[in-house]
């Protein structure tokens, strides 16, 4: 029998740090993607005009750790 895990979502909004260039986004996502996959976390980032909203989904114990972002 496969153990069931509870999955949770965390939705947060943030602003880019001064000097952040949105052309850096593809490189940032290229690094974050494999790291998130290894942790069984999915992320849906939306970015516009130096603001972002992200939806994290994953095991409770991991998503809870992101509350200090």
C-alpha positions in Angstrom: 0.0 0.0 0.0 1.3 3.4 -0.9 1.3 6.0 1.9 -0.9 9.0 1.3 0.6 12.4 1.8 -1.3 15.6 2.4 -0.6 18.4 0.0 -1.0 22.0 0.8 -0.8 25.3 -1.0 0.9 28.5 -0.1 0.1 31.6 -2.1 2.2 34.7 -1.7 2.9 38.1 -3.3 6.3 39.7 -3.4 8.1 42.6 -5.1 11.4 42.3 -7.0 14.5 43.7 -5.3 15.7 47.0 -6.7 17.9 46.3 -9.7 16.3 43.0 -10.6 16.2 42.6 -14.4 13.2 40.5 -15.6 15.6 39.1 -18.3 17.1 37.1 -15.4 13.8 35.2 -14.9 14.5 32.3 -17.3 17.8 31.5 -15.5 16.2 31.8 -12.1 13.4 29.4 -13.2 15.9 27.0 -14.7 17.6 26.6 -11.4 14.5 26.5 -9.2 12.6 24.0 -11.4 14.9 21.0 -10.7 15.2 21.9 -7.0 11.5 22.1 -6.6 11.0 18.8 -8.5 13.4 17.1 -6.2 11.4 18.3 -3.2 8.0 17.3 -4.8 7.0 20.9 -4.8 5.2 22.6 -7.7 5.3 26.3 -8.2 3.2 28.5 -10.4 5.0 31.9 -10.6 3.4 34.9 -12.2 5.5 38.0 -12.8 4.5 41.5 -14.0 5.9 44.9 -13.5 8.4 43.9 -10.8 5.7 42.1 -8.7 5.1 38.4 -8.5 2.6 36.1 -7.1 3.4 32.4 -6.6 1.4 29.4 -5.7 3.4 26.6 -4.1 1.9 23.1 -3.8 3.6 20.2 -2.0 3.8 18.2 1.2 2.7 20.1 4.3 6.1 19.8 6.0 7.9 21.4 3.1 5.3 24.0 2.2 5.1 25.1 5.9 8.9 25.8 5.6 8.2 28.4 3.0 6.1 30.6 5.3 9.3 32.5 6.2 10.0 33.6 2.6 
